[in-house]
Amino acid sequence: RAGDPAILIASSEKAKSVLGWKLRYDSLEKIMGDAWRWHKNNPDGYNQ
């Protein structure tokens, strides 16, 4: 979209240090696969 940056880069270091957050998924393929399966099995989202 017009005005959007061409690329975004983020770091999770602050979430790790402040909140004690830990990475659960380190593979984009795993993340997308899990999201796809969830949407396939829940076509109405959380409104079921």
C-alpha positions as CSV (number, residue, x, y, z in Angstrom):
1,R,0.0,0.0,0.0
2,A,1.1,3.5,-0.6
3,G,3.0,4.8,2.4
4,D,3.8,1.4,3.8
5,P,7.5,0.6,4.3
6,A,9.0,-1.8,1.8
7,I,10.4,-4.0,4.6
8,L,9.8,-4.4,8.4
9,I,12.4,-5.9,10.8
10,A,11.7,-6.7,14.5
11,S,13.5,-8.2,17.4
12,S,12.0,-10.3,20.2
13,E,14.9,-9.5,22.6
14,K,12.9,-7.0,24.7
15,A,10.0,-9.4,25.1
16,K,12.5,-12.1,26.2
17,S,14.3,-9.8,28.7
18,V,11.2,-8.0,30.1
19,L,8.5,-10.6,29.9
20,G,10.5,-13.8,30.0
21,W,8.9,-14.7,26.6
22,K,10.2,-17.8,24.8
23,L,10.0,-18.6,21.2
24,R,7.6,-21.5,20.4
25,Y,8.0,-21.8,16.7
26,D,11.1,-21.1,14.7
27,S,10.0,-22.2,11.3
28,L,7.8,-20.1,9.0
29,E,6.6,-23.3,7.3
30,K,5.4,-24.7,10.7
31,I,3.7,-21.4,11.6
32,M,1.9,-21.2,8.3
33,G,0.9,-24.8,8.3
34,D,-0.6,-24.6,11.8
35,A,-2.5,-21.4,10.9
36,W,-3.8,-23.0,7.7
37,R,-5.0,-26.1,9.6
38,W,-6.7,-24.0,12.2
39,H,-8.5,-21.9,9.7
40,K,-9.5,-25.0,7.7
41,N,-10.9,-26.7,10.8
42,N,-12.5,-23.5,12.1
43,P,-14.1,-21.7,9.1
44,D,-16.2,-19.5,11.4
45,G,-13.2,-18.6,13.6
46,Y,-13.9,-18.5,17.3
47,N,-17.7,-18.0,16.6
48,Q,-18.5,-21.7,16.7
